Amino acid sequence: MEIATENNVDAKVARGFGDEWSKFRQDQTNLAQGERETIFANYFRIFPWDLLPHGGGTGADIGCGTGRWAKVVAPRVAHLHLLDASPDALAVARENLANAPNVSFHVGSVGAIPLPDRSLDFAFSLGVLHHVPDTLGAIRAIAEKLKPGAPFLVYLYYAFDNRPVWYRTLWTLSNFVRIVVSRLPRWMRSVISEIIAATVYWPLARASALLSRLQIPNRSFPLSWYADKSFYVMRTDAYDRFCTRLEKRFTRTQINEMLTQVGFKQIRFSDTPPFWCAVGIKS
């Protein structure tokens, strides 16, 4: 099966994520259930579960990857559609949710969602829409599939708009590394990301954990979010961060404007990492 080459998807990016999720499968042997649920809670903290119909309704995970979040959401709802532009990623998701009786799998892009308009009671897309050519168009396409009153949870890479100048400067330097690494052969990307995880993510995460134990504020410390995360999560995120060809970042204001423009209301943002998680209600 071919990877989509249009409909708001970059074929090389989709292929890259197929490589990533084939390597980091995020099954029970690699990502412990407790850690999965803790990270899930970080993303879904602001999701209005009480707005879903009795039984949880029908929803969609847009850009599902390995199905790591779908695995937690599926038991709470009536039916969940999993969509991804990469057949390789979707194959991993099928394995990870093999025992879930209420899920459907779709190979497709966010620009051609194979579901009827106004058919979904909710949707979420975490860490995906900053990797597509037209983020606003992607949000609009998802909105068209939602019923009025349905919530949509989105996580988009933040533009460090709540960070000091020195922090943004560090990111600018690291982004040059990403641009170079993401264009290397697959095996080289893999090796370099493992080195970055071991020599950057792990030391900074451990240092942040130490500051926390000493009751020293560490919110602005680089990679402090990983202070309580496993090395597997660090390896996964290092690959995700430095091996993806297309990456965009948005301020809180920009995300609010995009959601408003396509018809979402009652928009809320999480005030805790990861930034930015936002939820809006389809008008």
C-alpha angles and dihedrals in degrees: 000000000000125000113245114263099189139022093086100312131114106223094211091051092049090049090050092054089049087057092047097050092044087059099038101040094169094213126151093277092057107028113041116225092237093054091044091054093046092053090043089056090053091058099036097042092111098037111123101227089170091068093064118099121255108293093025098276127230121310145162137234103211110206094008098180108181092353092249093147094035088059089064097037099047096070089054099053142051097242137355127198116208116205128185134158092219118077089198092056091046091052089058090048090053090055094046092050098036091125096048109104096190104058135097127197127217130182105213147103131263088250092061107033106180095221131098119263115263092014102117129085091198143350138194135194117185123188094345115091095063086065097058126086095241113033095175090050090051093053090048091051091052092047090057090060094052127092117235108276094025118135123233122199118199134178116199127175108262124233091229087255090151093049133086122260094258090056092052089048091056089052092050090055092047090049090062087057090051092051091055099039095046091061096052124099115283096255092050092049089052095050094046093048090053090052091049091049092051099041103033113018099040098046093045092045092051091047090051090050089052092051089051092052089050088051091241114145109255103171093114094041110115113260092001088146088074095056091107099028128107122251088247090063090048091051091048094049094044089056091045093048101044104029101054116100098203119050130157130181131207139196121233088251093053093050091049090051093050093049092047093047094059095046109272120141137184089041115189132184130206112243093206130066140315095062129241111020112155136174127199135180119233109243 
